[in-house]
Amino acid sequence: MTQWNFYFSGVLCGRFLEEESSLMVERLDEKTARWLPKAPLNQETDAFFRTLCNRSMLSFFRCREEYQQLMLNGPERFVTSEGQRFQARRGEVYFQRDVKFPLDLFHQDGVIFAVVMSGRDYTAVLVKKGMERRTPVVLWEKVFPGLLEEGEDYQPGPRFPVRMLGTFQVPTRDGEQLATDVYLPADPIRTRFPSVLVRTPYGKGKGAEGYFRFLHRGYAVIIQDVRGREDSTGEWQPEYHEIEDGDDTLNWMAEQEWSDGQAAMTGGSYLGYVQWAAAASGNPHLKAMLSSVCAGSAFVDIPRRGGCFNAGMLAWAFAMTEQRMRPDLMVRDDWDQVLNIRPLKDIPVKALGHEVPFLSNWLKHRDLDEFWKMSNWQKRYQGGPVPALIMSGWFDDNGMGTTEALELVKNWPKGSWKAILGPWMHSGNANYDLHGVWLGEDALRYDMDVQCMLWLEHFLKGVDNGIEKTPTVEYYTLGDNRWKTAETWPVESSKVHTYYLQGSSAPASGTGEVCGAGLLTCEKPGNSGVETYVYDPENPATHIVDMSENELEVPEDYTQEETRGDILSFTSPVLTAPLTVTGELRATLYVSCDCPDTDFVVRLTDVDETGRSVKLADGVIGAKYRNSFEQPEYMEAGKVYKIPVRTTKISNTFLPGHRMRLTVTSSAKNFIFPNSNTELGFDSQTIRKAAIALHWGGENASCVEIPVEE
């Protein structure tokens, strides 16, 4: 018999037993920490492991023999009969390409001894018994040195049983009740514990098993439905009440007999947002945050980035239109028709058959007013630093939320914050390729959960493990495809270089040539001129995403899209040496327009030797918000206006033979609703075509500030 052990974030919770004629599985009973009776591995018994790590153990065992046959003689790559593609890494691992949540096959002489499976903040490992120390499971000995359980199975650190204390109604200051599940570690010695709080709009029972890793290590886990969701009372208005409700919840927790008065928070996206909201309250019980892909303020992040209205968030909004999440409502084959419905308030009625109150509220507040300011955790932040481990990726569609977090913490003391920034989208540490763009063989990390636990152990239990002394920023540079470190953000090795936009006399044709063929140059043009285009709201340029995927910032090939007549392109000369850009760009456009309003969209792309132009970063702004999101200022024909545009973050090395390109346009279908070019902006049934002139050189020298590593 051969035994395979399954570890989730270092906790042994499954055993797979290969017997002569059967494959059996034993699963850890979370409540007792004892093993349940073994049963055949089938779809039903496999479900527990799929829930934890988004992979099927049944599928691996079914395909293992084929994998090993294809590994014979050590090929650089192989493709299975089912079309799965694998690539070798340093003779030790074959990792899966082109999929979200890949398998990394650890092998010796073509025989697989482990499968490593990474995610946003976890790593799962399936390994032959006795081979654990040759896998990332061994990293947990850094967290729990001297606590290794050397018994029948390898288990680094404690593994306490789980006890659910019950569901409680946490009162808010205005009388609502927040449904809250409390889980405690069954520690025979301690009765009071530091806590890990999860506040979620997606259902407190959904995926709760993924948080049991904290319970096993001696932390209480509290999972709560936010206001208006699932079993909590009140009106669901995304982000509006979270500062106060987070504060009330932390105070309630500190009063409970099982609490030692200290709490951390964890989670990603909205679950990251609520962490910063709670921290903004200045609550004294919040001692640490594990902030993944956190959402930010409305006009910097979503739903009103740059004052535009994000069309791409509709998939998420549709899923959240009922008391309980409906992910099936995100997947449609008629998104093009849905996005064309006007006025916008009619979209849910026509697409779903009913009004959506929170969308209606958003549409009532056109500018940055007190309604939107209520949810701005960065501006409302009070109190001192809360130790924050900040995790995000260059292609995270809430990446601007992480930008706001990095702005907030940049002057905090050394060791009070740390950032890990990878080549990832919103789903995090889960891809070697994004939309056909290769991220490199080291794009995934096996230690995200280890970093998180080190953070909690230090800041909640006082363990001197040195996490606060590690580099403040760990970031991944595309092109070089390697991880690097820094002590500041922006990184100390970068210096802002100004690149100027210089036009061409060639007219925009829209016939397959890159429009305008302008130049991106370090030298300020000696002459001046304008580049013009016409933006038609009925024929907007496309932001290339799959709406149903609900990922809005993926890298994509814009080569064909850039041939449109309403996209201006400014491209650097061919590079003769590597050029590394790390940080966010800030473009300054000088424009004139014959309409009172329009939008501006800029993109940074990497153009390779073949001319393929891949998007790396982008930014948007409504022209009327060029000076303030609170007070719109409309344009007059014939006048020149200065338009600032801030982009997402990136670290990319433009290789020799490549070129750097900045494009400018006025629409991004699938990302923002097209501006009507009237004072009603994105929500008008009356539209106009806009004739736009981009000025360059002289007094109106359009430019972009780019942080270059030196």
N, C-alpha and C positions, 0 to 999 in steps of 0.2 A: 504493500500500500504506500502511496505517495501522498503526503499532506502539504497542502498549500495554505498559508495563513493570509488573511485579509486585514490590513491595518488602515484605519481612517484617522488621519492626523495623529499617527503614532499609537493609537489604541487598537489592540487586537480585538476584533469584533466578529470574525468569521473564520471558519476552517472548512476547506474543501478537501475531501478525501477521495482519492482515485483508487478504487478497488478493482478487482479483476474484470468485473463485468458491469460496473456501475460507477457513477459519480455522485457522491453524497455531499451534503453541506450541513454544518452545524453553525448556528448563529447565537451570538451572545444575547442573553436576556438582559436588556438595559437596566431593568428594575433590580434584579438580584445579582447581576454580574456573574451569573452561572450560565452554563451552556445548555441550550435547548436540545432536545433529542434530534439526532441526525435524520435528515430526510433527503429524498432524491432532489438533485438540482434540476429545476424546471422553471417555467416562466413565473410561477407563483413564488417559489423560494428565492428566485433571482431578483424579485422586485425590490427587496430591502436594499440591496447593493446598488441597483440602478438609481434609487432615490438618493443615496449618499453621494455617488460619484459620477452620475450621468453616463455610466457605461454598464454593459451587460457582461457579467462573468460567464454566463452560459454561452454567449457568443464567442468569447475568447477561447474557452475550452473546445468548442466546436471547430474553431479555425486553427488551433495551435499546431496540429500536425502539418497542415499546409504551410503555415508560416515557417516552420522548421525545415521543411523540404526546400522551400524557396531560398532559405538562408545558406544552404550548402554551397561551399566554395567562396563564401563571403562576398556576394555581389554588392556593389555600391547602392543599388536600388532593386526593388522587386515589386511586382503587381500581382495581387491575388486573383483567383477566379471570379471573385465578387467585385473586382475593380478597386480594392483597397491598395493604396500606394504607400510604400515604406522606403525610408532612406537611412543609410548607415551614418552613425556618428562615432568617430574615433574608435571604430572597431569594437565598441562595447554595447551599443544600443542601436536598434532599428526603430525609428520614430515615424508615426503615421502622418502623412501629408494631406492637405486639402480638406480637412474636416475639423469641426468644432468638437472639443473633448477627445483628443487623439489618444491612442495607446502608444506607450514607449516600452519596447520589448528589450529587456536586459537579457543578454545571452552569453554563454561561454561555449566556444567551438560549435556554434550553430544550434545549441540547445538552450531554450528559454528557461531562465530560472526566476524571472520576476516581470511583472507588468506595473509600470508607474503611470499614474493618472492624475494630472494636475487640474485644478480649478481656480476660481477667483481667490479664495483664501484657504484652500485645503490641498492636501496631496493624499491620495489613496494608493496603497501598494498591495499587490497580490504577489506573494513570494513563496518559493519552496521553503519549507521549514528548515531552519539551520543556515539559510543564506541571507538573513535579515541585514547583517552588518555590511553587506555589499550593495545595499539599497539606501534610499533616503530615510528609511526608518531609523537608521543610526543617528541621524541629526538630532533626534529627540534626546539623546544622551547629553547634548549641550544644555538642554532645558532642565533636565532632572539628573544631574551628575550624582552618582552614588545611590540613586533610587531605583536602579535597574532590578527588576524582578527576574531572577535567574531560576526559573522553575521548568516545568515541562515545556512551556512556550516562552519565547522572547517577548518581554513587555517592558519597554523603557518607561519608568515613572509610574505614578499611581493610577489605579483604575477603580474608582469608587462606584458602587451601584447607584442607581438613580431612583429618587423618590419624588413622585408628584404630590405636592402638598395640597393642591386644589386650584380652582378658578376663583378669583376674587374680583370685586368691583372697586376700582380705585376712583375715589371722588375727585372731580376737578373743582377749581375755585368758583366756577359758574354753575355747578350742579349737575354736570354730566357724569356718566359712569363708564370707566374704561375697563373692559374685560381683560383680565390679566391671569395668565397661567404661571404658577410658581413651582419650580422644580428644585430639589435640594440634593446634594450628594449625601449618600448614607455613610457618613463618616462616624465611626464608633467613638471618636474622641471629641471632636469639635461640635458645637451646636450653633455657632455663629460663623457666617461665611462672607467673604467679599462676593459681590454679585456682578453678573453680566446681564445687562438689559438689552432686549431686542424690542423695538417698537415698529410695527409693520402695518401697512394697509392691505396686505395680501392674505391675511388669515393666520392667526397665531398657531394653529395646528399644522399649517402647511410647512413641511420640511423641518419640523422641530427636531427631528433626530440629528440633523446636522449640527445642532448646538450642544448636543449631549457631550461632545468632546471637552467642553468646559466643566461640565458636571463631573466627569470622570477624573478631572484634575483638581477637584476640590472647590469649585465655584458654584454658587447658586445661580440658576438661570431663570430669568423672568422674561416672558414673551407676552406682549400686549397688542391687542387690536387698537389702532389709533382711532380717534374720534370719528364716529359715523361709519365705521367699517365693521363688518362681521357682527360680533356680539357686543360692541360698544355703542353707547347712545350718542346722540347729537347729530349735527349736520356734517356731512363729508364735504369739506372745502379744502382741497389739497394745500398743505403747508401752512394754512392760515393760523391754526391754534397750537402749533407744535412747540413753540418756545414755552408757553405757559403750561401746556399739558405735560411736557417733559419735566419741567421743574416740579410740578405737583406729584408726578410719579416717583421721582427720585426722593422727594421728601417722605412720601408714603413708605417706600422701601426702607429707608433709614430707621423708621419707627418700628419695624417688624422685629419680633424676637429672634428670628433666624439671621438677621443682618448684622454685620460688624460695622455698618455705617459707610462702607466704601463701595463704590460702584464703577463699573466700566460699561461702555456701550459698544455694540458691534453691528455690522451689516453694511449692505451696499445700496447705492442708488437712493431711493426714498429712505431706506434704512440708514444710509449715511447722512442724508439731510437732517433727520431727526436728532442725530448725535450733536451736530453743530448747533441746532436749535436749542437743545437742552443746555449745551455749554454756554450759549449766549445769555442764558438766564443768570449765570453766575452761581449756579447751585454748588454748595460746598461739598456735596457728597460724590460728585462726578470726578473721578481720579484718573481716568484714562479713556481714550477713544481708539477704536480700530476702524478707521474711516475708509471704506472702499467706494470708489466711483461716486462720490457724494454729489447730490444735486445742489445747485446754488440759487442765487437770487433771480427773480423772474426776468429782468431785462438784461442780465448778463448771461444767464444760462437759458433755461426753458421755463415757461412757454413763450416768452416774449423777447428772445435774444435779439439784441440790437434794436428793440422796439418793434421788430417785425412780429408776425404771429406764426409760430412753428406748426406747419402742417404735418411734419413727421411725427409729432407726438400724438396724433389722433389714434394710432393703433393702441397705444397705452391707454389713452382716455376712453376709448370704446370698451376696453377690458375692465375699466373701473366704473362703469355706469350703473352697476347694480350694487347692492349691499355686499355681495360676495364677488370676488374677482371672477371674470369670465374670459380666460385667455383665448377661447375659441373665437371671440369677437375681433381679435386682432388680425385674423387671417381672412382676407377677401381677395377676389379676383376682379373687383370693380373699383379699386382705389382711384383710378383716373377720373371716373365719373363722380365719385364721392367728393373729391377735392375741388371739383368745379361747381359745386352747389353754392348758390348765393341767395340771400345773405347767409353768413356763416352759422347763424343761430338755427337755420333750417337743416343743417347737416345731420344732427342726431335724429331729428324727426323723420327725415326722408330716408336715412340710412339704417336707423335702428327702430323707428316707429314710436319714439318717445323723446321728450326733452331731457337734457342732461343739465341739472341745475348748476353744477360747478362750472361747466363751459359757458353757460349763460352769464354767470357772474363775471367770469373772465372778460367776456365781450363787453360788458357794461362799463368796464374800467379801461378806457382806451390809452390813457397816459399813466405815468408813474405817480400814483396817488397814495393816500394812506392805506387803501386796501392792499396794494402790492407791498408797501413798506412793512406791513405787519409780518410778512414772511421772510424779510431780509435778515438772516442771522448774522451776516458779516457786519452790517451797519448797526444792528441792535446789540452787538456783543458787549457784555460787561463782565467785570471780574478779571481774574488773572489767567495765566496759561493753564490749559488742561492738556496733559501729555497726550499727543496725538500721533498715531502711526497712520500716515496718509498713503493710500494706494490707488493708483489710477493708471491710465494708458493714453498714449498719444491719440488714439482713435475712439476714445470714450465720448459718447454723445452728451454726457454730463461733465465733460472735461473742464468747462469753464467754472463749474462749481469747485473743482479741485484747485483751479487757478485762484479763486477767491480764498480758499483755505490757505494756500501758500502765501498769499498776500497778508493774511491775518497773522500768521505765525512767524513771519520772516525775522522779526525782532525779538522773538521769545528766546530765552536762554538756551545755550547748547545743551542737548540731551532732552529737551522738553518736546521735541517733535522730530519726526523722521519721515522721509518720503521715499516710496518705491514706485518708479514710473517706468512702465514697460511698453512694448510695442503692441498694445492690446486694445480691443474695443470694449464696450460697456460690460460685456460678460466676463472680461478680465483675462486671466492667465490660462487661456484655453485654446490657442491656435498657433500653428506654425506658418499658416498662410491665411491671408485675408483677401477675399475676392480676387484670387489669382496673384496677389502680391506676396512674395517670399519674404518672411521675416527673419530667417536665420535659424540655424540649428540650436542655438541657445536662447531662443525667444521665451521659452517657458522656464519657470523657476519651480524647484521642488521644496522650497523652504518658506513659502508665504505663511503657512500655519505655524511654523516654528518661530518666525519673527513675531507673529501675533502673541504667542504664548510667552515668549521671553518678555515682551512688553508688559503683559498683564502680571507676570510673576514679579517683575521689578517694581512696577508702580502700585500694585495692590497688595503684594505680600512682602515687599521690601527685600527681595532676593538680589544679591549683588552679582548679577550675571553679565554686566558690562554692556548691555544693549544700548544704554544711553551714551556710550563712548564710541559706538560704531559710526561710520560716515553718515552725515545728516541726510544726504540725498544719494540714492542708488538709482541710476537711470540707464536706459538702453539706447544706444545709437544705431539706427538703421544705416545701411550702407556698409559701415564697419561691422555691424551685427555683433556687438559686444556690450557687456555691462561695464559701467564706469561709476565713479563716485565723485561727490563734491560736498562742500560744507555749507553752501548757500544755494538759494534759488532766487533769481537766476544764478546759474553756476558761475563761480568766480573766474573760470578760465575764458568766459565769453566777453566779447566787447561788441557794442552796437555799431554796426556799419550802415551808413545810409546809401541805399541804391536808388538811382533816379530812373523814372520812366521816360523814355525818349521815343517819340512817335516815328512813323514812317510815312512817306508820301503815298505809299500804295493804299488804295481804298479798300475798305472791308468788303469782301466779295461774297462770302458764304458759299463758295464753290469748291470747297475741299482744301483750300489753302488756309493756313493759320492767319486769322484776320489781322490786318495792320502790320504784322511782323515787326512789332516795336522792339526796342532794345531795353534791357535792364542793365544799368551801368553804374559803376562807382563814381564816374565823372559827371559832374553837373553839366547838362547840355549847354553848349555855347549859343544855341539858337532856341527858339520856342515855337510852339504850335499847338494844334488840337487834334485829337483823334475822336471821331464821331461814330455813333451807332444809334439805331432806333430800337427801343424796347416796346414790344407789343404784349400786353397782358394776356391776350388770347393765344400767344405762341411763346410761352416762357421757356427759357433755357432749363435744362434738367440737372438736378442734383442726383447723382446716380446712386440710388439705394434701392433695396427691396423693402417696400413699406411694411410688409408682413413680418419681416425679420426683426423690425423694431430696433435697428441699429442705424444711426443717422450720420456717423462720421467715418465710415470705412474708407480706406484708400481705394481708389478706383482709377481706371484708365480713362482719361478725359480727352484723349487724342482726337477722336472724331467730334466730340462735343465742341471742342475749341475751334472747329472750322465754321461755326455759326457766325453770321454777320453781326450779331449783337454781343459778341464776346471779344474784348480786346486782349491781346497777348503781348507781354513784354518779356523777352528772353535774354539771358546773359550770353556772352560768347562761350564757346566750348572751353570747359575747364581743363587746364593742363596739370593741375595739382588738386588733391582732395580739399574740399571745403566743407567744414562741419558747422551746421546751424543747430543751436540748442536754445530753446526758449520760445517765446511768442513774438510774432511780428506786429508792427504798428504801421499801418499805411496811412499816408496823408494824400488825399485826392483833391485836386482842384477841378471843380466841375461847374458846368452851367446846364440848364434844362429849361425847356419851354412849358413844363408842368409844375404845379405847386409842390408835388412830392413824388418821390420814387425811392427805390432801395438800391443799395450798392453791395455787391458780393465780390470778395476777393479770394483768390485761391493761390497757394504756393504749390507748385508741382515740380517733380524731378523728371527731367527729359533725358532719356538714355540715348545711346548711339543710334538706335533705330528710329528715334523720334517719338517713342512711346512716352506719354505725359501722365504721370501718376500723381494724384492729389495727396498732399501731406498735411496741409493745414488750411483753414478757411476762416473767414470772418464776414459778418453782415451788419448793416445798420440802415435804418430808415433815415432818409435825408433830413426830414423835419426834426429829427432828434439829434442833429449833429452837435448841438451845444448843451442839450439837456433833455433827459427823458421825461421831465416833469412839464416842460413848457415847449410844445411843438412850435417850430418856426418854419413857415412855408417859403418856398422859393419864388422868385420873380424871374421871368424870362429876361435874358440878356445879362444877368448878373453872375459873377463867379463866386462859388461858395467852397469853403474849406471843409472837407468831410473826413473825419478820423475813423479808421476801421481797425479793430483789434482782432487778432486771430487766435485760434487754438494753439496749444503747445506742440512742439515737435523736437526731436533730436535726430538729425539725418546727415550723413556724410554724402555730399554730392561727389561722385567719383570722377577721376580724370576721364574725359570724353563725354561726360554728361553736361547738361546745362540746367540752370535754375530759371524757373518761369513764374511770373506773376500774371494772373488774368483778372480782368475787371468786367463785370456785367451787372445787370439789374434784376435778375430773377434766379430762382433756384427751386424749381418745381420739385415737390416731394419733401422739401426742407422747410420752406416758408411759403405762405400763401402769396400769390402774385400781387404786387402793389397795383392798384387801379390807376395810379398817377394823378389821382384827385385828392382833395383834402381828407376824404374818408379812407384813404390808404388801402389796406388789405380787405376791407369789408364793404365794398361798393358794388352796386349793380350797374353803375355807370362807369365806363372805363375810357381811357384815352391812350393813344400811343405817345410815347415820350421821345423827343429828339434830344440826345444827351451828348455833350462835348466834354471830353477829358482833356484838360490843359496840361502841358508839360513845358519845362524850361522857363527861363526868365523869372518874373515875379511869382508865377504860379507853377512852380516846379513840383509836380506830383512825385512822391517818393515813398519808399518803404524802409523802415528801420529794421535791420535783421541782426540778431545776436549771433556772432560768429566766434567759435572757439579758436583761441590762438595758442 
